[in-house]
Structure formats: structure tokens, C-alpha cells
Amino acid sequence: MESGPAIFAGAVFALFGAALLVWTVVRVRHGLPVAEDVNPVASATLASLFSLTALVLAAWCFTRL
């Protein structure tokens, strides 16, 4: 019965990480800022780091099944 929360948490992390990564890549490819009034390189780097962290957490949650 403990696999339910792990599946839910993994799905949430996976959806958030994938959506943030796709959004960041689209913004960078179009030359648009990822965050307003912030260094473009720093904002793209931090957004990518957070999205990859979420995807790693999703993978970790799915290994706990």
C-alpha cells in the first residue's frame, strides 16, 4: 500500500521537471528571457538545474516501488 504515494510523488516530480525543462528550452531557443530582470544565463542555468533535480527525484521515487 505504500507504493501509491511513491507513484503520485514520482508523477508530480516528473511532470513538473519535464514541463520546466521544455519551457526553459523553448524560451532559450527563441531568445526570450527565462525570468524577467535577471541575467539570462543565470536564469536558464537555475531553471535547468531545478528541472533536472525534479526529474532525478522522480526517478528516485519510482525506484522505491
N, C-alpha and C positions, 0 to 999 in steps of 0.2 A: 504493500500500500504506500510505501514511501517513494515510489517511482513517479507518482502523479506530480508532486511539487517539483521534482527534478526536471520532468518533461516541460512543465509550464515555465519554469525559470529559464531553462535552456532555450525554449522557443522565443521568449521575450528578449533575451540577450542576443539571439541570432537575428531576429527581425530588426532590432534596434541597431546592431552593429552593421548589418548589411545595408540598411537604409541610410545610415550616416555615411558609410563608405561610398555608396553610389552617389549620394548628394554631393559629397565633397569632390569626388572625381568629376562630376558634371560641372560644378562651379569652377573648378580649376581649369578644365579643358576649354570652357567658354571665356576664360579670362575675367570672371566675375569674382568679387571678394567672398570669401567663406564667412567672414564676420566683419561687420562694419567698424571702421575706425581702429583696426588692428593691423599689424604687419601681415601681409598676405602669406608670406612663407610660414610664419609662426602659427597663424590660424589654421592653415592647411595641415601643418605638421601635427598640431594638437588634435585636430578633428580626426585625422588618420590614426593617431595613437589611441584615442578613445574608442574608435570603431574597431580597431584590431583587438583591443583589450576586451571589448564586449564579445567579439567572436571567439576569443580564447576562453572566456568564461562560459560561453555557450557550449563549447566543446568539452570543457571540464564537467559541466552539468550533465551532458549526455553520456559521459563515461561513468557516471555514478549510478546508472540504471541497473 
